[in-house]
Amino acid sequence: MQKGSQKKRVRKPFKLRSQPGIEAGMSPKPVFISDTYKASGKLDGKTAIITGGDSGIGRAVAVLFAREGCNVAIVYLNEHKDAKLTRSFVEAENRQCLLISGDIGRESFCRQVIERTVKKFGSLNIIVNNAAVQYPREEITEITSAQLEKTFKTNLFSQFYMVKAAMKYLKRNSSIINTTSVTAYRGSGHLIDYSATKGAIVSFTRSLSAGLAKKGIRVNGVAPGPIWTPLIAATFPPKDVATFGTDVPLGRAGQPFETAPCYVFLASEDSSYMTGQILHPNGGEIVNG
């Protein structure tokens, strides 16, 4: 959202108290399930880890993965109510769901996530590195070293930690999917540190894909544009929340269910000839990706 935007208000102004945000407190709530999506067993018998899987894009991915036959481990910070609701939807698809709460910015916790998941399900096939935080600042001089460190640890370091710990379990035909952002391509003057992490994730994805190609492990990414998630409502001023997403060609924010099929595609054999690539569900914004 550009500063001073005069776009038409599409929802009531409000703001969640803290990041990453509680989806239960949003109005309107994000739409994470599509009534028209038809599953075909694309992920039957597989196990996935999804960071930030309690709400927003992560919740939509978890439910769609389950619908496609995948057991899911959801990693989240402390949003227990959201996580339990997501688990109920996964279980409604007759799949198992493991909830793991903690700070993905710590390497020791990421190792625990991998070990607990494999112990629970016996295997690991898919990693979705999705969790992130963002703290708007109008000037770079307002970004403290503490904020910079937290943003990089949560958004970027966690992806290194998770993949590193998973390597002894990931086999040929496994898939790693990293969530980056449209801001990695066009930048954001008030999200400098966040955008920097997202740009680094693009490079991480491309470099890791080259390193793991010989092992038959594919690494791709998704770069969402303005998607209606708790992180948005926990980040921006109420006036910007009210008009969020109206400045893209399609004229609205996307819903989490509209991004989830990208992750299913990249996790499944449908994308068997793709690695090092980024998909762009962003409402029509043209980027060089």
DAVENMO-V736816 format. One record per backbone hydrogen bond with DSSP energy under -1.0 kcal/mol. CO is the residue of the C=O (numbers start at 0). NH is the residue of the N-H. Records with the same first field share a line. If there is no record, write none. Layout:
CO->NH, NH
//
This chain:
1->4
21->24
22->25
30->256
40->43
42->45
45->70
46->124, 125
47->72
48->127
49->74
54->58
55->59
56->60
57->61
58->62
59->63
60->64
61->65
62->66
63->67
64->69
65->68
67->42
68->44
70->47
71->97
72->49
73->99
74->51, 52
75->101
77->79
78->82
79->83
80->84
81->85
82->86
83->87
84->88
85->89
86->90
87->91
89->92, 94
90->93
95->71
97->73
99->75
102->105
105->109
106->110
107->111
108->112
109->113
110->114
111->115
112->116
113->117
114->118
115->119
116->120
117->121
124->174
125->48
126->176
127->50, 129
128->178
138->141
139->142
143->147
144->148
145->149
146->150
147->151
148->152
149->153
150->154
151->155, 156
152->157
155->159
156->160
157->161
158->162
159->163
160->164
161->165
162->166
165->168, 169
170->173
173->217
174->126
175->219
176->128
177->221
180->183
181->184, 185
182->186
187->190
189->136
190->194
191->195
192->196
193->197
194->198
195->199
196->200
197->201
198->202
199->203
200->204
201->205
202->206
203->207
204->208
205->209
206->210
207->211
208->212
211->214, 216
212->215
215->172
217->175
218->275
219->177
220->278
221->179
223->181
224->226
225->253
226->228
228->232
229->233
231->234, 235
232->15
236->239, 240
237->241
241->9, 10
242->245
247->250
253->227
254->257
255->258, 259
258->261
259->263
260->264
261->265
262->266
263->267
267->270
268->271
270->273
276->220
278->222
279->281
280->224
282->249
286->288
//
